[in-house]
Amino acid sequence: MRPTGSITALATPFTASCAIDFPAWERLLQAQLEGGTDALVVAGSTGEAAALEDDEQDALLSRAVAFIAGRIPVIAGTGQSGTVKTVARTRRAAALGADAALVVTPPYVRPTQAGLVAHYLAVADAGELPVLLYNVPGRTGCDLLPETVATLARHPRIIGLKEARNEPERMQALLPLRNETFCLLSGDDPTFVRAMLAGADGVVSVASNVVPAAFAALVALAASGDADNARRLDGRLHPLYDFLAVESNPIPLKALLALTGIGDGPRLPLTPLSAVHATLARQMATEVAAIEDSVRDVADA
């Protein structure tokens, strides 16, 4: 597989008592299908993977695979700080029916570039799934450099990169690595249109949890090279991007989802959205609904 387009990094909805809210999970999955999302990530950082038990990750993934039923790819977040654990998590995801694994650079341990090569090759060789690399230095403490990506892209089971660094120079250094078997995806909502207009294949998004139709439309515009209309729609979404950054992801996202009836707040050590942002959250929920309605009206016209 070669994942492209609008890919949602799904939040994990919890009840008020912090159990997984599986009915809300299915409503979130259904909204993504109806919105035109191209693929889904289960139990990534937006899904609070670090706060999930192994059996909870298994349940989320198996229920997503069953609900989606092959209509779009389901990608499992499987990256751990250790290679042996990452391989085991990836093999488990394969057994549960995932289509690919999103494997973040090992958090906290700060491996060298040679260590990253050895880590990813081990996961690709033994993990039993296609591997999507994931670089997000602000969360992990290490940076997967373009020359390292070039080495890894030669492996037949390493299918692409989610790059969360937002500097245009980084994307320009990575774009030559794209080919028919290796995709380049933005992991930064505010700059992904720029990346796609430069040649990137899509986005793994936080915002598309709440605006799946808008993101599907925006990706289509950018992929077709319609820069003016892409930038116009993207401009409408920038207040949402700003709101989603007022506190650590996914705190603001979960506040918006809760206002639409999908789940409650995050698990500790994350806390619910601060009261100072409550009015802004309600305003943003109204604006998000208006954007989705307008995009759907255009699509139906």
Beta strands, then each sheet from edge to edge (+ up, - down):
strand 1: 5-9
strand 2: 39-42
strand 3: 74-77
strand 4: 100-104
strand 5: 131-135
strand 6: 158-163
strand 7: 183-186
strand 8: 202-205
sheet 1: 1+ 2+ 3+ 4+ 5+ 6+ 7+ 8+ 1+
end
